[in-house]
Amino acid sequence: MAIIITDECINCGACEPECPNNAIYEGGAEWKFSEGTSLKGSFTGSNIGKTVDADAENEPIDMDVYYIVPDKCTECKGFHDEPQCAAVCPVDCCIDDEDVVETEAELLAKKETLHL
């Protein structure tokens, strides 16, 4: 499953540089699928359920605290043994997203798609 950042986030920013997929953004920031990945052209995310332009700017998922884009989060599978955002978070607000359940095989496949 993907990781989410809860409302307990203190906006310290420790998580953002740790993400190998560039899936973490500051609250209120627009984001792109292509940022920090090798995605180009059209991309169909498993969580968004539609095809989008990888270079198109997307609306922020959260306006107040850092957030994680589920279609870019691989729980660091293929990079690290554990999610790095959770490992560095001083208030333990990076937790499993119960609404986005994915197997290890699915997370590794997503990693391969994001980083050709």
N, C-alpha and C positions, 0 to 999 in steps of 0.2 A: 504494500500500500504506500501511497505517497505520505509525505510528512506535512503537517500544517503548523502554523505558528498561532498560538492562542492570544487572546486579548491581554494576557499577563505580560506580553512583550514590553520591555522597557526601551525599545528602539536603540539599543546599544550598537547594533550593526555588526556584532562579532560573527554572525552566521553568514552574511552575504559573501565575503571573500573566500569562504571555505567551500562553497558549492561548486563542484566540478562541472555542473551543467548550466551554471548561471540561471538557476531557477528561482532565486531569492531576490526580491526587490523591496525597496523602501516604500512604506505606505504612501499612496498617492502617485507613485511613479508608473508611467506607461511602460510596456514591455513588448519584446518581440521574440518569437520562437527562434530566430536566427542568432540572437545574442548569445555568445558563448557556446554555440553548437556549429555544426557544419551544414545545417539545414539551408536549402535554397529553394526558391520557387514555391510550389504548392506543398502543403503539409496537412495530413489528416491525423488529428490527435484522437487517441482512444477515449479521452475524457470529454473533449468538446463535441465529438460526434459530427464534425463537419470539416470540410477542406478549407484551409485559409492560406493566405500568402505568408510565408515564413518571415518576410521583411516588413509586414504590416504592423503598425503600432496597435496595441490592445489596451483597453481600459484597465486601470488598476483593479486588482481583486479586493484590496482593502485600502481605505484612505488614511487610516490612523496608525497602523503598525506594519512592520515588515510582513511580507506574505510570500508564499511559495506557489509557483505555477504547477499544478498537478501533472500536466502533460510533459513537463520538463524534469520532474523529480524522479530519480531512480533509487532513492534511499542510498545513494553512493555505491550501489552495486556495480562491480566491475572496476571501481576506483579504490574503495576503502572497505574495511571490515564492518564499519558502522556509519550511520548518517553523521556527517561531520557537523552539521548545524546543531544537532542535539548534543554532540560531544562538547562544543564550545559555548553553548548557551548558559549564561550565568543564572538564569531563573527557570530553567527547565520548561520552557514554553514551546519547544519543538517536539511535537508528539505525533504518533501515528494518526492518519486521517481515516477514520472508520468508514467514511463515505467513498473512499477510493481504495478498494482492495485489489491488490495485484500480487501475483506469485513472483518468486524469485526469477523464474524463467521469463515472465512478462517484463520485469524490470530490466533484466539483462538485454532483452530484445529491444526495449525502448532506448537503452544506452547505445546499442549498435545503430539504431536509427538516427539518434541525435548526433553521433560522432562517427560519420562514415569513414 
